[in-house]
Amino acid sequence: LAGTGALFRAGFLWLRNMVLKRSHCKAIAVLDERYVDWLRLRTDKQVVAYPEITEVTISDPPPELVRLIAARRSGRVVVGLLGALHRRKGMGLLIDILQKEDTSGFMFVLVGSCTNESFLPRHRTFLKREIQQHNNVIFSPQPVPLDSEFNAIVEACDVIYGVYRDHLHSSNLIR
């Protein structure tokens, strides 16, 4: 039920008429706790905030990627874009930064599933031909198989990058 204003209210009206009136719908769980009270006033269902939860164990020994980060960081700030590498998550903006700005004080770790269809043509070209030329970028466009390895990569980063476009209230880091 993420959204704001009129769009959220329209979604709620649809949800109320199609789902919430059904007898087997006993409760509503939302990620954004700001809507709990609003929904409680508009329905007779139990409404709870359902926090995002993740596994927090860290791989020991660390995965090869974490060893590579440690070997190449050279005192730089490590910025990680992890999980889904999509345009909506700010990957296009990050590519523009890598192409146009001095990023020598940073190391970028881009790890996760990558769907090139969501990118502009110039971004696709950069990913295919130019990203390897940047010695301060580790680009691994495959999902991380284990939660504990993913957590080790998160821990190796100083900053987690996620600049969502039109997606205000959920991290969706692993999606």
C-alpha positions in Angstrom: 0.0 0.0 0.0 2.9 2.3 -0.7 1.9 5.6 -2.3 0.8 9.1 -1.5 -2.2 11.3 -1.8 -4.9 10.6 -4.4 -3.1 7.5 -5.8 -3.0 5.9 -2.4 -6.7 6.7 -1.7 -7.7 5.3 -5.1 -5.8 2.1 -4.4 -7.4 1.8 -1.0 -10.9 2.2 -2.5 -10.2 -0.6 -5.0 -8.7 -2.7 -2.2 -11.6 -2.1 0.2 -14.2 -3.0 -2.5 -12.4 -6.0 -3.9 -10.5 -7.6 -1.0 -11.2 -6.1 2.4 -15.0 -6.8 2.3 -14.4 -10.5 1.9 -15.0 -12.5 5.1 -11.8 -14.4 4.9 -9.7 -11.2 5.0 -8.9 -11.0 8.7 -6.2 -8.4 8.8 -4.1 -5.9 6.8 -0.3 -5.7 7.0 1.5 -2.7 5.6 5.2 -1.9 5.3 4.7 1.9 5.9 3.6 2.4 9.5 2.3 5.9 8.6 -0.8 4.3 7.1 -1.7 2.1 10.0 -3.9 4.7 11.8 -5.4 5.9 8.5 -6.4 2.3 7.6 -7.8 1.6 11.0 -10.2 4.5 10.7 -11.5 3.2 7.4 -11.9 -0.5 7.9 -13.0 -2.9 10.6 -10.0 -5.1 10.0 -7.0 -5.5 12.2 -4.1 -3.4 10.8 -0.5 -4.0 11.6 2.9 -2.6 10.5 4.9 -5.4 9.0 8.6 -4.5 9.2 11.1 -5.6 6.6 13.1 -8.5 8.1 16.3 -10.1 6.8 18.7 -12.8 7.8 21.7 -11.1 9.5 24.3 -13.9 9.7 27.6 -13.1 7.9 29.5 -15.6 5.8 32.7 -16.9 7.4 35.0 -17.1 5.6 34.0 -14.1 3.6 33.0 -14.6 -0.1 35.6 -13.9 -2.8 33.9 -10.6 -3.6 34.5 -9.3 -0.1 38.2 -10.2 -0.3 38.3 -8.4 -3.7 36.7 -5.3 -2.1 39.3 -5.3 0.7 42.2 -5.7 -1.7 41.0 -2.9 -4.0 39.6 -0.3 -1.6 42.9 1.5 -1.0 41.5 3.8 1.6 38.5 4.8 -0.5 34.9 5.0 0.7 33.1 1.9 -0.6 29.7 2.6 -2.0 27.5 -0.4 -2.6 24.5 -0.7 -5.0 23.3 -4.2 -4.1 20.4 -6.4 -4.9 18.5 -5.5 -8.0 20.6 -3.3 -10.3 17.7 -1.5 -12.0 17.2 2.0 -13.3 14.4 2.7 -10.8 16.9 2.1 -8.0 19.2 4.8 -9.3 21.6 2.7 -11.4 21.2 5.1 -14.3 22.1 8.1 -12.1 25.1 6.2 -10.7 26.3 5.4 -14.3 26.0 9.1 -15.2 28.1 10.0 -12.1 30.8 7.4 -13.0 31.0 8.9 -16.5 31.0 12.6 -15.7 32.4 13.1 -12.2 35.7 12.6 -10.4 35.0 9.5 -8.3 38.6 8.7 -7.4 37.9 8.9 -3.7 35.2 6.3 -3.9 35.0 2.6 -4.8 31.7 1.4 -6.2 30.4 -2.2 -5.7 27.5 -3.0 -8.0 26.3 -6.5 -7.2 23.0 -8.2 -8.1 20.7 -9.1 -10.8 20.9 -6.7 -13.7 18.2 -6.2 -16.3 19.6 -4.0 -19.1 16.2 -3.4 -20.7 15.3 -0.8 -18.0 18.3 1.4 -18.9 18.7 4.1 -21.5 20.9 3.1 -24.5 23.9 5.1 -23.3 23.7 3.3 -19.9 23.6 -0.1 -21.7 26.6 0.8 -23.7 28.5 1.9 -20.6 27.7 -1.4 -18.9 28.8 -3.5 -21.9 31.9 -1.6 -22.9 33.2 0.9 -20.5 32.5 -0.2 -16.9 35.6 -2.5 -16.9 37.8 0.5 -17.6 37.0 2.0 -14.2 39.5 0.6 -11.6 37.3 1.9 -8.8 34.2 -0.2 -9.8 33.5 -3.8 -9.1 30.5 -4.9 -11.3 29.1 -8.3 -10.7 25.7 -8.5 -12.4 24.5 -11.8 -10.9 22.4 -12.4 -7.8 24.3 -13.3 -4.6 23.3 -16.9 -3.9 23.4 -16.9 0.0 22.0 -14.4 2.4 25.1 -14.7 4.6 27.3 -13.8 1.6 25.0 -10.9 0.7 25.3 -9.6 4.3 29.1 -9.9 4.2 29.1 -7.7 1.1 26.8 -5.2 2.8 29.2 -5.1 5.8 32.1 -4.4 3.5 30.5 -1.2 2.2 30.7 2.1 3.9 27.6 3.5 2.2 24.6 1.7 0.7 23.3 3.5 -2.4 19.7 3.3 -3.4 18.1 6.4 -5.0 14.6 5.1 -5.8 12.5 6.8 -8.4 8.8 7.0 -7.5 9.2 4.4 -4.7 9.1 6.2 -1.4 8.7 3.8 1.5 10.4 0.4 1.0 14.1 -0.4 0.6 13.5 -3.5 -1.6 17.3 -4.0 -1.2 17.2 -7.7 -1.9 14.5 -7.7 -4.6 
